Amino acid sequence: MRFLHTMIRVGDLNRSIEFYTRVMGMKLIRTSDNPEYQYTLAYLGYESNPRQAELELTYNYGVSEYDMGTAYGHIALSTDDIVATCNRIRQSGGKITREPGPVKGGTTVIAFVEDPDGYKIELIEQKD
């Protein structure tokens, strides 16, 4: 088995695609519209399957927002220079909700970004 994708529901598909491509630097890999069942899917990532897992954005026709609930945590992405990544995200209009720094009780450097729907994205510094 291998990890394929993570799916999140979004209220404005174009806004979310813009965020993940322009701000987070992902590529739009493919889309699939299903009018009969009233939803559209967009798959994004830094590379497509099978090289890397993808992010699936699901837009259900007519639904503009979702309740996050308390179970969802975050998506995690690695970066080799977390400060430069946060600066690029900020300059692109992204919202940094936790500035780079060590994780509580550890030494791994992390930061958090929030997407337009309120989903949290953890950045983890992993130098090559």
Beta strands, then each sheet from edge to edge (+ up, - down):
strand 1: 5-9
strand 2: 27-34
strand 3: 39-45
strand 4: 54-60
strand 5: 75-79
strand 6: 95-102
strand 7: 109-114
strand 8: 120-125
sheet 1: 1+ 4+ 3- 2+
sheet 2: 5+ 8+ 7- 6+
end
